[in-house]
Amino acid sequence: MQIVRKRRERHGFQGWQNRALAWVLSPFFRCRCRIPEHLATLEEPVVFVSNHYEIFGPLAMVVSLPLKFRFWSNSIILEPTKHIEKMAPDARRAMPLLPLGVIRWMLTWLTPVWERAIRCLEPIPVYKQDVGLQRASIRRSVDCMLRGDHIVLFPETAVPHYSNGSVTAFYRSFVLIGEYYRRATGKQAAFVPVYVDRWRRRITFGEVVRYGDGDPVTVCGQVCDEVRGRILAMAEAAHPGITRTEDGACE
């Protein structure tokens, strides 16, 4: 299985306009990203579970991960022109010196470009408030895996707000991909912990965590805790003391 892909072979980078956009973003978000041997030898698609780190984590993965993948995105992000008021406070935290009115004005002009660009990457929308649509996102993810695509997701709750290099609690529902994948293939899905290190501009991969047999609720909790624990361990190894305020919970 050829795991490493050139950018033009990945979702969203087939046109020169999209590759040009990636070229513009790369100086700000590109990280060193070497696929380790234990992943390169796998013969099935995997689920990469990463810390969020505000907007840096998703964009770093998009421009740096040399794989053919689909990523989860909050449905609000896919329709930003409809949600400017909800997005403005987060943008204000990223740009604290700008007045809120200026930020709203900037979002009004920038969100149409943003919406077009992100849709080119063919993300899988995730709906936090609708269980039925959540299950549809999981089924769509499994369908993508059956076609050979990896999945990239960022399950942090951001409560409290995304921490500076550590990892907040996880929503555990993403692990249901493993249950649906087992039903479709009879195989144990592979979940790969990922730590995006903004300060060192590096993406690090942990050992694979497999979805096992048993009660789905119990297994989901175990996989979620194990994956998050390994991401926290990578964060602690990179920046000792950074995880001291984290409680390790999944929701």
Secondary structure, DSSP 8 states (H G I E B T S, - for coil): ------GGGSTT-SSHHHHHHHHHHHHHH--B----HHHHT--S--EEEE--TTTHHHHHHHHH--S-EEEEEEHHHHSGGG-HHHHHHHHHHHSTTS-HHHHHHHHHHHHHHHHHHHHHT--EEE-TT-HHHHHHHHHHHHHHHHTT-EEEE--B--SSS--SSS---B-GGGGHHHHHHHHHHSS--EEEEEEEETTTTEEEE---EE--SS-HHHHHHHHHHHHHHHHHHHHHHHSTTTTTT----B-
